[in-house]
């Protein structure tokens, strides 16, 4: 009876529901509770968000630790995660799997794919590759059109992984188009940006710090 009463109080008003959804979207539960608890809570909130048309985010991940390109002999596209990076990827998988991703998309660079592979295994889906998310993004003369098209085409709860030069360009591009950023930016490897849309346009963003694994 107590649980039913508490749940009824949450549902009593749209404002209360928005607070619950916002807390999960920005990771306050996902980063602090157990995987099973988060999974149950988030699935409930995702369902409620769909009913009440509340924003459901897209998650933009910077790849986990992969050492220095100067210390890697060979094609930089094939540079793998370090042991620390693999631990970060495993921690990210636990956190992101609880958020019911719809699709997983990555830069074709090995370090990005390896960052999302544990998540793909956890939820039983494949990592889709898109060259637009690769590091050569910044070398293109006019990358904005293709990138905006890609971002706008993503379904809710998509998880995408890219690089340390691409992600700031994405965030700054969206800020120029009116997106508001909450809190301090996070650019570290294995950090996660939460982008929320108003219709097709991204309206707000907030960043999670990388998981502490060392």
C-alpha positions as CSV (number, residue, x, y, z in Angstrom):
1,X,0.0,0.0,0.0
2,X,2.8,2.4,0.9
3,X,4.5,1.7,-2.5
4,X,1.2,2.3,-4.3
5,X,0.7,5.6,-2.5
6,X,4.2,6.8,-3.2
7,X,3.9,5.9,-6.9
8,X,0.6,7.7,-7.0
9,X,2.1,10.8,-5.6
10,X,4.7,10.7,-8.3
11,X,2.0,10.5,-10.9
12,X,-0.1,13.1,-9.3
13,X,1.2,15.9,-11.4
14,X,3.2,16.5,-14.6
15,X,5.7,18.6,-12.7
16,X,6.5,15.8,-10.3
17,X,7.0,13.4,-13.2
18,X,9.3,15.8,-14.9
19,X,11.5,16.0,-11.9
20,X,11.8,12.2,-11.8
21,X,12.6,12.0,-15.5
22,X,15.1,14.8,-15.3
23,X,16.9,13.2,-12.4
24,X,17.4,9.9,-14.4
25,X,18.2,11.7,-17.6
26,X,21.1,13.6,-16.0
27,X,22.5,10.5,-14.4
28,X,21.7,11.1,-10.7
29,X,20.2,7.7,-10.4
30,X,22.1,5.9,-13.1
31,X,25.5,6.8,-11.5
32,X,24.6,6.0,-8.0
33,X,22.2,3.0,-7.8
34,X,22.7,-0.7,-8.7
35,X,22.2,-1.9,-12.2
36,X,19.0,-3.8,-11.5
37,X,17.4,-0.9,-9.6
38,X,18.3,1.6,-12.3
39,X,17.1,-0.7,-15.0
40,X,13.7,-1.0,-13.3
41,X,13.4,2.6,-12.4
42,X,14.4,3.9,-15.9
43,X,12.1,1.6,-17.8
44,X,9.2,2.9,-15.7
45,X,10.3,6.5,-16.4
46,X,10.8,5.9,-20.1
47,X,7.3,4.5,-20.3
48,X,6.0,7.5,-18.4
49,X,8.0,9.9,-20.7
50,X,6.4,8.3,-23.7
51,X,2.9,8.7,-22.3
52,X,3.4,12.4,-21.2
53,X,5.7,13.4,-24.2
54,X,8.6,14.4,-21.9
55,X,12.0,14.7,-23.6
56,X,14.0,11.4,-23.9
57,X,17.7,12.0,-24.6
58,X,20.3,11.0,-27.0
59,X,23.7,10.0,-25.5
60,X,27.0,11.2,-27.0
61,X,30.0,9.3,-25.7
62,X,33.7,10.2,-26.1
63,X,35.7,7.0,-26.6
64,X,37.5,5.6,-23.5
65,X,41.2,5.8,-22.9
66,X,43.3,4.6,-25.8
67,X,46.8,5.9,-25.1
68,X,48.6,8.4,-27.3
69,X,48.7,8.3,-31.1
70,X,52.4,9.2,-30.9
71,X,53.1,6.0,-29.0
72,X,51.2,3.7,-31.4
73,X,52.9,2.2,-34.4
74,X,50.5,1.7,-37.2
75,X,47.3,3.1,-38.6
76,X,45.7,5.4,-36.0
77,X,42.3,4.1,-37.0
78,X,43.3,0.8,-35.4
79,X,44.6,2.1,-32.1
80,X,42.8,0.1,-29.4
81,X,41.7,0.9,-25.9
82,X,44.2,0.5,-23.0
83,X,43.4,-1.7,-20.0
84,X,42.1,1.3,-18.2
85,X,40.0,2.2,-21.3
86,X,38.5,-1.3,-21.3
87,X,37.5,-0.9,-17.7
88,X,35.9,2.4,-18.6
89,X,34.0,0.8,-21.4
90,X,32.7,-2.0,-19.1
91,X,31.5,0.6,-16.6
92,X,29.8,2.7,-19.3
93,X,28.1,-0.5,-20.5
94,X,26.5,-1.0,-17.1
95,X,25.3,2.5,-16.9
96,X,24.1,2.9,-20.4
97,X,22.4,-0.5,-20.7
98,X,20.1,0.6,-17.8
99,X,18.9,3.5,-20.0
100,X,17.3,1.2,-22.7
101,X,19.3,2.3,-25.8
102,X,17.4,2.2,-29.1
103,X,20.5,2.0,-31.3
104,X,24.3,2.1,-30.9
105,X,26.3,4.1,-33.5
106,X,30.0,4.7,-33.6
107,X,32.9,6.2,-35.4
108,X,34.6,3.4,-37.4
109,X,37.8,4.0,-35.4
110,X,38.7,0.9,-33.3
111,X,38.8,2.8,-30.0
112,X,35.3,4.1,-30.5
113,X,33.9,0.7,-31.5
114,X,35.6,-1.0,-28.5
115,X,34.1,1.6,-26.2
116,X,30.6,0.5,-27.2
117,X,31.1,-3.2,-27.7
118,X,30.4,-4.1,-24.1
119,X,27.2,-2.2,-24.3
120,X,26.2,-3.9,-27.5
121,X,26.8,-7.3,-25.9
122,X,24.8,-6.3,-22.8
123,X,21.7,-5.3,-24.7
124,X,22.1,-7.7,-27.7
125,X,22.5,-5.4,-30.6
126,X,25.1,-4.4,-33.2
127,X,27.3,-1.3,-33.3
128,X,26.4,0.7,-36.4
129,X,29.4,2.5,-38.0
130,X,29.1,6.0,-39.5
131,X,32.1,7.7,-41.1
132,X,30.6,11.1,-40.2
133,X,31.6,10.5,-36.6
134,X,35.3,9.8,-37.4
135,X,38.1,12.2,-36.6
136,X,38.5,13.4,-40.1
137,X,35.2,15.3,-39.4
138,X,37.3,18.5,-38.7
139,X,39.2,18.1,-42.0
140,X,36.0,18.5,-44.1
141,X,35.2,21.9,-45.6
142,X,31.5,21.8,-44.8
143,X,30.7,19.1,-42.4
144,X,27.7,20.8,-40.8
145,X,24.9,19.7,-43.1
146,X,25.7,15.9,-43.0
147,X,26.3,16.0,-39.2
148,X,23.0,17.9,-38.4
149,X,21.2,15.5,-40.7
150,X,22.7,12.5,-38.8
151,X,21.8,13.9,-35.4
152,X,18.3,14.8,-36.3
153,X,17.7,11.4,-37.7
154,X,18.7,9.6,-34.5
155,X,15.8,8.0,-32.5
156,X,15.4,8.7,-28.8
157,X,17.8,6.9,-26.5
158,X,20.4,6.5,-29.3
159,X,24.0,6.1,-28.0
160,X,26.7,7.3,-30.3
161,X,30.5,7.4,-29.8
162,X,33.0,9.8,-31.3
163,X,36.2,11.6,-30.7
164,X,37.7,14.5,-28.7
165,X,37.8,16.8,-31.6
166,X,34.4,15.9,-33.0
167,X,32.3,16.2,-29.8
168,X,33.2,19.8,-29.0
169,X,32.4,20.7,-32.6
170,X,29.0,19.0,-32.2
171,X,28.2,20.8,-29.0
172,X,29.3,24.2,-30.2
173,X,27.4,23.7,-33.4
174,X,24.2,22.9,-31.5
175,X,24.8,25.8,-29.1
176,X,25.0,28.1,-32.1
177,X,21.6,26.8,-33.1
178,X,20.1,27.6,-29.7
179,X,20.9,24.6,-27.5
180,X,21.4,25.4,-23.8
181,X,24.2,23.7,-21.9
182,X,23.6,23.0,-18.2
183,X,26.6,22.8,-15.9
184,X,30.3,22.4,-16.7
185,X,31.3,20.8,-20.0
186,X,33.0,17.4,-19.8
187,X,35.5,16.6,-22.5
188,X,37.4,13.7,-20.9
189,X,37.6,10.3,-22.4
190,X,34.6,8.2,-21.5
191,X,32.5,11.2,-20.6
192,X,28.9,11.3,-21.8
193,X,26.8,14.1,-23.1
194,X,23.0,13.9,-22.7
195,X,21.3,15.8,-25.5
196,X,17.5,16.4,-25.2
197,X,15.3,17.5,-28.1
198,X,12.3,19.7,-28.5
199,X,10.8,18.2,-31.6
200,X,13.7,17.7,-34.0
201,X,15.9,20.4,-32.5
202,X,18.3,19.7,-29.6
203,X,17.2,22.1,-26.8
204,X,19.3,21.3,-23.8
205,X,22.5,19.3,-22.9
206,X,24.4,18.2,-19.8
207,X,27.5,16.2,-19.4
208,X,28.4,13.2,-17.2
209,X,32.0,12.8,-16.0
210,X,33.8,9.6,-17.0
211,X,33.5,6.6,-14.7
212,X,36.2,6.3,-12.0
213,X,37.8,2.9,-12.6
214,X,41.6,3.5,-11.8
